[in-house]
Amino acid sequence: MARANRLGQTPTQTVGPYFAIGLAPHRISLPFTPLATEEIATDEAEGERLVLTGHVFDGDGVPVSDALIEARQRDARGSWKSGPGFRGYGRAATDQNGTFLFRSVKPAPACDGEAPHLWLIVQARGLLGPLITRVHFADEAERNERDPIFLAAPPARRATLLAHSIGPGRYRFDIRLQGEHETVFFDL
């Protein structure tokens, strides 16, 4: 009889269980308070409520259940500063279906020519380093078409930077790590 390999993955093979201990302890029911959560802004924050949800998929279209996503955004006035109920930063871990969610306010652009957006940093198994992308809103088409960073992406791939409305104040943004519809990632 062949003996099954009962050894688990090592830290160099996966982000998975190792990131949860220090970065998202609530994901594995540890009694630690995380430094950051999915809540970028509370109800106390000024601005239009926003829920950003989506999935992370690998190159085969399979949901990635152990990804860590960090978000950074400006507030409803276009400022990076934190204020009442606004942190400007959040961290989410994908669930078994590869789903993530952030609660915030819709960001304002900092200057003319810039579209409202969030920056996302993605870490997942198989990646040697983080991937950085930017989330634009499909319902801000006029502003997107003037945004120099959005326009820097090849025209055929810009759609991968768009979050689409799925209801009042709710947007969906899927992240594809590889493949034909791979999300645009920036080399920063």
C-alpha positions in Angstrom: 0.0 0.0 0.0 1.3 3.4 -0.9 1.5 5.9 1.9 -0.1 9.3 1.4 2.0 12.3 1.8 0.6 14.0 5.0 3.0 16.9 5.0 1.4 20.3 4.6 2.5 23.2 2.5 5.4 25.3 3.7 5.5 29.1 3.9 7.3 29.4 0.6 4.5 27.5 -1.1 1.5 29.4 0.0 0.4 32.7 1.5 -2.6 30.8 2.9 -2.6 29.8 6.5 0.5 31.8 7.4 -0.8 35.2 6.5 -4.0 34.6 8.4 -2.2 34.3 11.7 -0.6 37.8 11.5 -2.7 39.7 9.0 -6.3 38.4 9.1 -6.6 36.4 12.4 -10.4 36.6 12.4 -10.4 34.5 9.2 -9.3 31.5 11.2 -11.1 32.4 14.4 -8.1 33.5 16.4 -8.9 35.8 19.3 -6.6 38.6 18.1 -7.8 42.0 16.9 -6.6 42.6 13.4 -4.8 45.9 12.7 -7.0 46.4 9.6 -10.3 45.0 8.5 -12.7 45.2 5.5 -14.1 48.4 6.9 -12.3 51.3 5.3 -15.0 53.8 6.4 -17.7 53.5 8.9 -21.2 55.0 8.8 -19.7 58.0 10.7 -17.6 58.9 7.6 -18.7 61.6 5.2 -19.7 60.5 1.7 -21.7 58.1 -0.4 -21.6 54.6 1.0 -19.7 52.0 -1.0 -19.5 48.3 -0.9 -16.8 46.8 -3.2 -17.0 43.0 -3.6 -15.5 40.6 -6.0 -13.6 37.4 -6.5 -10.0 36.5 -7.1 -9.4 33.9 -9.8 -6.2 32.0 -10.8 -5.1 31.4 -14.4 -7.5 28.5 -14.8 -10.5 30.5 -13.6 -10.5 28.7 -10.2 -11.3 30.9 -7.2 -8.3 31.7 -4.9 -9.4 30.9 -1.4 -6.3 32.2 0.4 -5.6 35.7 -1.1 -5.0 38.8 0.9 -6.2 42.1 -0.5 -5.2 45.5 0.9 -7.1 48.6 -0.3 -6.0 52.3 -0.1 -8.2 55.2 -1.1 -9.0 58.9 -0.7 -12.0 60.0 1.2 -15.1 61.8 -0.2 -13.2 65.1 -0.4 -10.2 63.6 -2.2 -7.9 63.5 0.9 -5.6 60.7 2.1 -6.0 61.9 5.7 -8.1 59.8 8.0 -11.0 61.6 9.7 -14.1 60.6 11.7 -15.0 57.1 10.6 -12.5 57.1 7.7 -9.3 55.1 7.8 -8.4 55.1 4.1 -7.0 51.6 4.4 -8.5 48.2 4.6 -7.5 44.5 4.5 -9.6 41.6 3.3 -9.0 37.9 3.0 -10.8 35.8 0.4 -13.1 33.1 1.6 -13.4 29.5 0.2 -15.2 30.9 -2.9 -12.4 33.5 -3.6 -14.7 36.3 -2.5 -13.6 39.5 -0.8 -15.5 42.6 0.3 -14.7 46.2 1.4 -17.0 48.7 3.1 -16.2 52.4 2.5 -17.3 55.6 0.9 -16.9 56.4 -2.8 -13.6 58.2 -3.1 -13.3 61.6 -4.7 -10.5 62.5 -7.1 -7.7 64.6 -5.8 -7.5 66.8 -8.8 -9.0 67.6 -12.2 -8.2 64.9 -14.7 -8.3 62.1 -12.1 -11.1 59.7 -11.8 -12.4 58.3 -8.5 -10.5 55.1 -7.7 -9.1 52.7 -5.1 -5.7 51.0 -5.2 -5.6 47.3 -4.4 -2.6 45.2 -3.4 -3.0 41.5 -4.0 -1.0 38.7 -2.4 -1.8 35.1 -3.1 -0.3 31.7 -3.4 2.2 31.3 -6.3 3.1 35.0 -6.4 6.6 36.0 -5.6 5.5 39.5 -4.7 2.4 41.6 -4.4 0.4 42.7 -7.4 -0.9 46.2 -7.6 -4.0 47.3 -9.5 -6.4 50.2 -9.5 -10.2 50.0 -9.3 -12.2 52.6 -11.4 -15.9 52.8 -11.5 -17.7 52.0 -14.8 -20.4 54.7 -14.0 -17.6 57.3 -14.1 -16.9 56.9 -17.8 -16.3 60.5 -18.6 -13.8 61.0 -15.7 -12.1 57.6 -16.6 -11.5 58.8 -20.1 -9.5 61.8 -18.8 -7.5 59.9 -16.1 -3.9 59.5 -17.2 -3.3 56.3 -15.3 -6.5 54.7 -16.6 -5.5 55.8 -20.1 -2.0 54.3 -19.6 -3.5 50.8 -19.8 -3.9 49.3 -23.2 -7.4 50.1 -24.6 -8.3 46.5 -25.0 -7.5 45.8 -21.3 -9.0 48.9 -19.6 -12.2 47.0 -18.8 -10.2 44.9 -16.3 -9.8 48.0 -14.2 -13.6 48.7 -14.0 -15.9 47.9 -11.1 -19.5 47.6 -12.2 -22.6 48.6 -10.2 -24.6 45.7 -8.9 -27.0 47.8 -6.9 -27.2 51.1 -5.1 -23.8 51.8 -3.6 -22.6 48.3 -4.5 -19.9 47.4 -7.0 -18.2 44.3 -8.2 -14.6 44.0 -9.2 -13.1 40.6 -10.0 -9.3 40.1 -10.0 -7.9 37.6 -12.5 -4.3 36.7 -11.8 -3.5 35.3 -15.2 -5.2 34.3 -18.4 -7.0 35.9 -21.3 -8.8 38.5 -19.1 -5.9 39.1 -16.7 -6.4 42.2 -14.6 -4.1 45.1 -15.4 -1.4 45.2 -12.7 1.0 48.2 -12.3 4.7 48.0 -11.9 5.2 50.5 -9.1 
